[in-house]
Amino acid sequence: MKQLDLNAINSLRPHQTQRPEPVRPSNPGSTSNSTAEQTTDVIEVSSQAREIAQLVDRAKGLPEIREERVEALRQLVQSGKYDVSSKEIAEAILRDEL
């Protein structure tokens, strides 16, 4: 079964970091600018990466077990009305593996 690496996708989110202030020369007679400007690095990611990050956030909000579906299946099994074709099961297994 294929698994999605959520950590790899989360690493695609845009990050903004601030550089530390440059070291000023200790020599008072230096001709360099005494006021150091802070610069900001910006990384831009593709719209596809942003969309993937949004989907991951949505998926994280979903429950791992769909209780309503489990209960419906439980009732079908207990009543003897749950009938699944072995062909459908085999096709689903193969579809997940490919």
N, C-alpha and C positions, 0 to 999 in steps of 0.2 A: 504494500500500500504506500502511496506517495505521501510524504509529510512535508509541510510547509515550515521553513525555518523562520519563525517570527522575529528572532533576534537580528537576523540578517536584513530583514525588511525594515525593522525599526532603525537600523543604522543608516538607512537612506533618507531619513528625515532631515530637513534643513537645520543646520546648526550655526549659531553665531557665537564667535568667541572674540574676546577683546585681548589685544596684545598688551603685554606689560609695558610700562613706561620705559622709554629708552634710558640708558645710563648717561648721565650728564658728566662732562669732563670736570675734573676737580681743579683745573687751572683757571683762576679768575680772569686771566688775560686772554683766554681762548676766544677765537672769532666765531665759534659756532653759536647757533641760536640757543638762548638760555631757556626758552619756554618750549618744552617738548610737547608735541601734539600726539594725542592718542589716536591710533587708527583701529579700525574694526575690520576683521576678516569676515567675509560673507561667502557662504557656499550655496550655490543654487542647484537644485535638483530638478529633474525633468517632471513634467506634469504626470507622467505615468508613475513615477516614484511617489509623488504626493498622493495620487489616487490609491496606490497600494497601501500607503500608510493610513489613509482614511478607512480603507476596508479592514485593515488589521485592527484598528481601534473599534470599529463596529463589531467585529468578530469577538473581540475580547469582552464585549458587553453581553454576548449571548450565553445562555446557560449551556453547560457541557452536556447535560441530559435533558432531552425534551420530555418532561414529565407527562404532558398530555398524550403524546404519541405512545409512550411506554404503557400508560394506563389503558389506552384504547386497544393496543396489541394484547395486553394481559387479559382483558375481558374477552377478546376474540378467541384466544387460546383456551381459556377456562370454559367457554361455551362450546368449544369444539368446532367453531366456524372459521378458524384460521387455517387457510389452505394455500400453501405456496408451492409452485411448481419447482421441481428440482432443476429443470432447464433454466428457469429464471435465476435461481441461486447461482448456478454455474456461470451463466452469462455475466452476472454482477461481479462475481469473483474475478473472472477474466478481464472485465472492463477496468476494475480497480488496479489490476496488476500491469496492464499495458499502458 
